[in-house]
Amino acid sequence: MSTVHGTWKLHRTRGSGSPRPLPPRDRLALPAGLAAPFLVALALVPFRTSLTHTNAALVLVVVVVAVAALGSRTAGAVAALSAAAWFDFFLTRPYETFDITASADVETAVLLLVVGVIVAQLAAWARRLEVMTVTDADHLARIHRTADLVQSANSADLVVDHVRGELTGLLGLRACRFEYGALLGRPPRLEKDGGVTVGRRTWNPDTDGWPTGEIELRAYGNGHYLGRFMLTPGPGPVPPLQARLVAVTLADQTGAALDTAGPVRGG
């Protein structure tokens, strides 16, 4: 049987009542994803007889990378589709139609689309999984204190209690408790990349604030789920992505301590 630290309460998942507005960067990047490949392909028209199709496709891939770096993976995917379409329309025979007669051109257009989508995905991941910089001494101190405790503590409970306090200060929480064992309910979850999911929906805390109710932060050891911190946000602003990534690191350190301690005995 699993044990629970703190008072048990039922969890409910709540979403916002209205669709989430696009982040400011996407408001620019989505139109750019449609227009930029068109404008660049149009600019290449005077050179289409001398410029190889491979080189033209590479130029358009650069445009896709720029859009993906500016916006989200959605904007990058839109740019990839736009680039493939305008490559076909302006730069392959018969010109100014969406027909391609040469098999090599078909392959180039397909590769342009595939590479563009992959690059957009990679650019989005690279931006979202940005690790915290080493210039924040407070964040580093939290991680170092916890790492030292994981190495020296005789009880995983000491690590759990320590991390509860660290999370409370780091995230400005009103309350924080830890649950061992089985998952019950489907509360909002703080994910590895610092984002939040509510049910199957992605929730952006930077634009929407924290979702209502408790938020879980899971602790894994050696790939196995061992427990979760239940976070009750305080009244202040949502902490930045850097702080949320530190919180995830602290949960991972807790999972390592629990994994070393072995299975939790019922109590």
Secondary structure as UniProt FT lines:
FT   HELIX           24..43
FT   HELIX           45..47
FT   TURN            48..50
FT   HELIX           53..70
FT   HELIX           73..91
FT   TURN            95..96
FT   HELIX           103..128
FT   TURN            134..135
FT   HELIX           137..152
FT   HELIX           156..171
FT   STRAND          173..180
FT   STRAND          189..190
FT   TURN            192..193
FT   STRAND          196..198
FT   TURN            199..200
FT   STRAND          201..203
FT   HELIX           205..208
FT   STRAND          215..221
FT   TURN            222..223
FT   STRAND          224..233
FT   HELIX           241..261
//
